[in-house]
Amino acid sequence: MPDHKQLKLKLQKFAPTVLRFALGVVFLVHGYQKLIMQGFGGVGDFFAGLGIPLAMFFAYVVTLVEFLGGMFLILGILVRWSSALLAIVMAVATFVVHLPNGFTGDGGFEWTFVLFFALVSLMLSGPGAWSLYSHGCDCHGTCSCDHDNKNPADEQHS
């Protein structure tokens, strides 16, 4: 039976994975709503009604950032870049749309506030385990571990 410290260390690499997956689903669904249900025109009209300049341009940008960013978070690719772009979208949404409604009021900024800081957390941590770039360890992209010559008794990356 592994001691609690070893177990804790093994499980820590999954914390960003859980957060990444949850955020990915949220943004993929919101991007899908904008892309398929509202369409770029509907999103552009909504943005124009808020007084956002270049509303149609930003309708395309926000829709694609949410949809593709959500997909990338789920898959664990380009996590830091996707998180950064999505955090910018949440910051703008907070200040332009939700801030006047208070923190917890109807349409308040509580949700965008939490999403913003969760995305910042992913920017800092990276994708965690179980991403397309993962090798089953904490390395991503180019792995510094020697998996081919790994000693089975070495529990460092298991």
Sequence and secondary structure as in RCSB ss.txt:
>XXXX:A:sequence
MPDHKQLKLKLQKFAPTVLRFALGVVFLVHGYQKLIMQGFGGVGDFFAGLGIPLAMFFAYVVTLVEFLGGMFLIL
GILVRWSSALLAIVMAVATFVVHLPNGFTGDGGFEWTFVLFFALVSLMLSGPGAWSLYSHGCDCHGTCSCDHDNK
NPADEQHS
>XXXX:A:secstr
   HHHHHHHHHTTHHHHHHHHHHHHHHHHHHIIIIIIHHHHHHHHHHHTT TTHHHHHHHHHHHHHHHHHHHHH
TSSHHHHHHHHHHHHHHHIIIIIGGG SSSTT SHHHHHHHHHHHHHHHH   SSSTTB SSS BSS  S STT 
 TT  TT 
